[in-house]
Amino acid sequence: MFRKAIVRPPSGTFAQGLTSSDLGIPDLRKALIQHEAYCEALRSCGFELTTLKPDPLFPDSTFVEDTAVIAGAAAVITNPGAESRKGEVVEIRSVLAAHIDRIYRIQPPGTLDGGDICEADGHFFIGISNRTNEEGAGQLAGFLAKEGYTSSSVNIRGIEQILHLKSGIAYLGEGNLALIEPFLGMKAFTGSNILRVPPDENYAANFIRVNDSVLLADGYPKIVEMIEELGYQVKLLDMSEYQKMDGGLSCLSLRF
């Protein structure tokens, strides 16, 4: 059961962030409304939120998930793969220090984004992507082993339209793992009950299980039906402005 989450609303420079999307320029007013709805959904699931101030120096800083990986009583501060995002970790480290007993740090030349990390009942899948390199993945695996966790690496470079591992994977719990088609058949995911995400609903693969509910992007009825058939309660959220900036539901919070 998660109890706390760190969030940060987008700033006035949000539209200047990194994106490969061709969906247009995000509307800041709408993005703020969507962010507050996201925060309210977390509160309704039993979370106590720490809300950081918007930071115009870092346009992508609303995507706080990329700055740290939390593993039980420990946290690993990342070294983001995009140069423009490296400064985001400074404040996150000080905020996490008030909640987390042990803090590690990914050191150069290692790079690592939190969006490339998916935990499944104590096992961590680590995506090797354009933002997370082999050195960063190796450092994280070492820290996780010290804390009693296992991990495996998954190379997602070359898979089109996938920025991070969690752009195409989500763990529901109880052994249920949702995957987009390019991930099907990968050795790292054997042993799980695989839920195939319909190709026309790939964006919805970035959903999050939060205690007794699943937060999922609105507008993807096939995956909603799939999850509800397994007995999970779904809460739908409009994510249109974050999708324009390559962001998803998991990106907007650090949950622990």
Order of alpha helices (4+ residues) and beta strands (2+ residues): beta-alpha-beta-beta-beta-alpha-beta-beta-beta-alpha-beta-beta-beta-beta-beta-beta-alpha-beta-alpha-beta
